[in-house]
Amino acid sequence: MSRGDVAGKKWFAVRTQPNREHRAKHQLDQQQFRTFLPLIEKSVCHARKVRQVRSALFPGYLFVELDLSRDQWRCINSTYGVSCLVMAGERPAIIPAGVIELIIDMSESNGLVDFTPDLQPGMRVQMVSGPLSGLIGQLNRCDARGRVEVLLEVMGQEIRVTSNAKALMPA
């Protein structure tokens, strides 16, 4: 790897200890590193209760921006919550330019990445989760809270189904 490859700030992947992404991010932030932990919101069912939780988009990983020629990056490996920097030989592996920036652009200020597609009434949509997964129908309406009504044809009958917008994708 030439010196030109490492000059300037670039993004690198950090492997975290199991379920320690938030702790590793906090510790790296305390050391003045710029970090990014993309999060998604998902439903978790426990004891017949469903709740929304935020979890890492890439479980076991977060990202740190470094200038390898200026930053003291080796201390990252001994940071609480971190397993190691993802390496390519003797140096950390560089994430291609634009990849992390694209995810940052798709995320809110709290790191929550929103993959909800832009849905419009009248569109043909496919259910991608739940018991009706795979069925195709027509989007009837959607509201600001992310609830949608879809007209599905099931066994020759047209039925109205209310669901979360995240359970759909354009067909």
C-alpha positions as CSV (number, residue, x, y, z in Angstrom):
1,M,0.0,0.0,0.0
2,S,1.5,3.3,-1.0
3,R,1.5,6.4,1.2
4,G,-0.9,8.0,-1.2
5,D,-3.5,5.4,-0.3
6,V,-3.6,6.3,3.3
7,A,-3.3,10.1,3.2
8,G,-6.4,12.0,4.3
9,K,-9.5,10.9,6.3
10,K,-11.0,7.6,5.3
11,W,-13.5,5.2,6.8
12,F,-12.6,1.9,8.4
13,A,-14.6,-0.9,10.0
14,V,-14.2,-1.8,13.6
15,R,-15.2,-5.3,14.8
16,T,-16.9,-5.0,18.2
17,Q,-17.3,-7.5,21.0
18,P,-20.7,-9.2,20.9
19,N,-23.6,-6.8,21.6
20,R,-21.1,-4.0,22.5
21,E,-21.5,-1.7,19.5
22,H,-22.9,1.2,21.6
23,R,-20.3,0.8,24.3
24,A,-17.5,0.7,21.7
25,K,-18.9,3.8,20.0
26,H,-19.1,5.7,23.3
27,Q,-15.5,4.8,24.2
28,L,-14.1,5.7,20.7
29,D,-16.1,9.0,20.9
30,Q,-14.5,9.7,24.3
31,Q,-11.1,9.3,22.6
32,Q,-12.1,12.0,20.0
33,F,-12.5,9.6,17.1
34,R,-15.3,10.3,14.6
35,T,-17.5,7.2,14.6
36,F,-20.6,6.1,12.8
37,L,-22.9,3.3,14.1
38,P,-25.8,2.9,11.6
39,L,-29.0,1.7,13.4
40,I,-32.3,0.1,12.2
41,E,-35.5,-0.1,14.1
42,K,-37.0,-3.6,14.3
43,S,-39.8,-5.4,16.1
44,V,-38.8,-7.8,18.9
45,C,-41.4,-10.2,20.3
46,H,-40.8,-11.4,23.9
47,A,-43.3,-12.9,26.3
48,R,-46.1,-12.1,23.8
49,K,-45.2,-8.4,23.8
50,V,-43.9,-6.7,20.7
51,R,-41.7,-3.7,21.0
52,Q,-39.6,-1.6,18.7
53,V,-35.9,-1.7,19.4
54,R,-32.9,0.0,17.7
55,S,-30.1,-2.3,16.8
56,A,-27.0,-2.2,14.7
57,L,-27.5,-2.3,10.9
58,F,-24.3,-4.4,10.7
59,P,-24.3,-6.4,14.0
60,G,-20.8,-6.5,15.5
61,Y,-19.4,-3.6,13.5
62,L,-19.2,0.2,13.6
63,F,-17.1,2.6,11.5
64,V,-14.4,5.1,12.4
65,E,-12.9,7.9,10.3
66,L,-9.1,8.0,10.4
67,D,-6.1,9.6,8.8
68,L,-3.7,6.7,9.1
69,S,-0.7,9.0,8.7
70,R,-1.7,11.4,11.5
71,D,-4.1,9.5,13.9
72,Q,-2.9,7.1,16.7
73,W,-5.1,4.3,15.4
74,R,-3.5,1.3,17.2
75,C,-5.1,2.2,20.5
76,I,-8.5,1.4,18.9
77,N,-7.7,-2.3,19.3
78,S,-7.5,-2.0,23.1
79,T,-10.6,0.1,23.5
80,Y,-13.3,-1.3,25.7
81,G,-16.0,-2.9,23.6
82,V,-13.7,-3.3,20.5
83,S,-12.4,-6.6,19.3
84,C,-10.2,-5.2,16.5
85,L,-9.9,-3.0,13.5
86,V,-10.6,-4.9,10.3
87,M,-7.2,-5.3,8.8
88,A,-5.7,-5.8,5.3
89,G,-2.3,-7.1,6.0
90,E,-0.4,-4.7,8.3
91,R,-2.9,-1.8,7.9
92,P,-6.6,-1.3,8.5
93,A,-8.8,-2.1,5.5
94,I,-10.1,1.0,3.8
95,I,-13.8,1.1,3.1
96,P,-14.3,2.3,-0.5
97,A,-15.0,6.1,-0.8
98,G,-18.7,7.0,-0.8
99,V,-20.1,3.9,0.9
100,I,-20.3,5.2,4.4
101,E,-21.2,8.7,3.2
102,L,-24.2,7.2,1.4
103,I,-25.4,5.4,4.5
104,I,-24.8,8.6,6.5
105,D,-26.9,10.5,4.0
106,M,-29.7,7.9,4.4
107,S,-29.7,8.2,8.2
108,E,-31.1,10.6,10.7
109,S,-28.9,12.6,13.1
110,N,-29.3,9.7,15.7
111,G,-27.9,7.2,13.2
112,L,-31.2,5.5,12.4
113,V,-31.2,4.4,8.8
114,D,-34.6,4.6,7.1
115,F,-35.1,2.1,4.3
116,T,-38.8,2.8,3.9
117,P,-39.5,3.1,0.2
118,D,-41.4,6.1,-1.2
119,L,-44.9,4.6,-1.6
120,Q,-47.8,6.4,-3.4
121,P,-51.4,5.3,-3.4
122,G,-52.3,3.3,-6.6
123,M,-48.8,1.6,-6.7
124,R,-48.5,-2.1,-7.0
125,V,-46.7,-3.4,-3.9
126,Q,-45.5,-6.7,-2.5
127,M,-45.7,-7.7,1.1
128,V,-42.2,-8.6,2.3
129,S,-42.8,-9.6,5.9
130,G,-45.5,-11.2,8.0
131,P,-48.0,-13.9,7.2
132,L,-48.9,-12.4,3.9
133,S,-45.3,-12.2,2.7
134,G,-45.0,-12.6,-1.1
135,L,-48.5,-11.4,-2.0
136,I,-48.9,-8.5,-4.4
137,G,-51.6,-5.9,-4.2
138,Q,-52.4,-2.3,-4.7
139,L,-51.6,0.4,-2.2
140,N,-54.9,2.1,-1.2
141,R,-53.7,4.7,1.2
142,C,-50.9,5.6,3.6
143,D,-50.6,7.9,6.6
144,A,-47.8,9.9,8.2
145,R,-47.3,7.3,11.0
146,G,-46.2,4.7,8.4
147,R,-49.5,2.7,8.4
148,V,-50.7,1.6,5.0
149,E,-53.8,0.0,3.6
150,V,-53.3,-2.5,0.8
151,L,-55.9,-4.3,-1.4
152,L,-54.9,-7.9,-1.8
153,E,-56.6,-10.6,-3.9
154,V,-56.7,-13.7,-1.8
155,M,-58.6,-16.8,-3.0
156,G,-60.6,-14.8,-5.5
157,Q,-61.6,-12.2,-3.0
158,E,-60.3,-8.7,-2.6
159,I,-59.4,-7.9,1.0
160,R,-58.2,-4.8,2.7
161,V,-55.1,-5.3,4.9
162,T,-53.6,-2.6,7.2
163,S,-49.9,-2.9,7.8
164,N,-46.7,-1.1,8.4
165,A,-45.1,0.6,5.4
166,K,-41.8,-1.2,6.2
167,A,-43.6,-4.5,5.4
168,L,-44.0,-3.4,1.7
169,M,-41.8,-2.8,-1.3
170,P,-42.8,-1.7,-4.8
171,A,-43.7,-4.7,-7.0
